[in-house]
């Protein structure tokens, strides 16, 4: 599972954070930040994205798989 669109630095940062388990996505397609993550720059850090909804495709058939998102959360201890 991959987050697509590396058009800007924030997308790239979120993609890497997701792949490494620093963030996950819940069943409502909102961003979770791992509870053990220390954010040393709260004004600009990754916690700014916590509980924000991700942008979804127009067609629901292309939404990220809830099963795969759940597996990702389990894998990284959410």
C-alpha positions in Angstrom: 0.0 0.0 0.0 1.4 3.4 -1.0 0.4 7.0 -0.7 0.7 8.4 -4.2 1.6 11.9 -5.4 5.0 13.1 -4.4 4.2 16.6 -5.8 5.4 18.4 -2.7 7.5 18.0 0.4 4.6 17.3 2.8 3.3 14.5 0.7 6.7 13.0 0.6 7.1 13.4 4.4 3.7 11.8 5.1 4.5 9.0 2.7 7.7 8.2 4.5 6.1 8.5 7.9 3.3 6.1 6.9 5.8 3.6 5.5 7.8 3.7 8.7 4.7 3.4 11.0 5.0 6.9 12.4 1.5 7.6 11.2 -1.4 5.4 10.3 -4.9 5.9 8.9 -8.0 4.9 10.9 -11.3 3.4 9.6 -12.7 7.0 9.1 -9.7 7.8 6.8 -8.2 10.2 9.4 -4.5 10.4 10.2 -3.2 8.9 13.5 0.2 9.8 14.8 2.0 7.0 16.8 1.7 7.7 20.5 5.4 7.1 21.0 6.4 9.7 18.5 8.1 12.8 20.0 7.3 15.9 18.0 10.1 18.4 18.7 8.5 21.1 16.6 4.7 21.2 17.4 4.2 24.3 15.4 5.3 22.6 12.2 5.7 19.0 13.1 3.8 15.9 12.0 1.2 16.2 14.9 -0.4 19.0 12.9 -1.9 16.3 10.7 -3.3 14.2 13.5 -7.1 13.6 13.1 -7.1 15.3 9.7 -9.0 13.5 7.0 -7.0 12.3 4.0 -8.0 13.2 0.5 -9.9 10.3 -1.1 -10.6 9.5 -4.7 -14.0 10.5 -6.1 -15.0 6.8 -6.6 -15.3 4.8 -3.5 -14.0 1.7 -5.3 -10.6 3.3 -5.3 -10.5 4.2 -1.5 -7.7 2.6 0.5 -8.6 -0.8 1.8 -9.9 -0.7 5.4 -8.5 -4.2 5.9 -5.0 -3.2 4.8 -5.1 0.0 6.9 -6.1 -2.1 9.9 -3.2 -4.5 9.2 -0.8 -1.5 9.0 -2.1 -0.3 12.4 -1.6 -3.7 14.0 1.8 -4.1 12.5 3.0 -0.8 14.0 1.2 -1.1 17.4 -1.6 1.3 17.2 
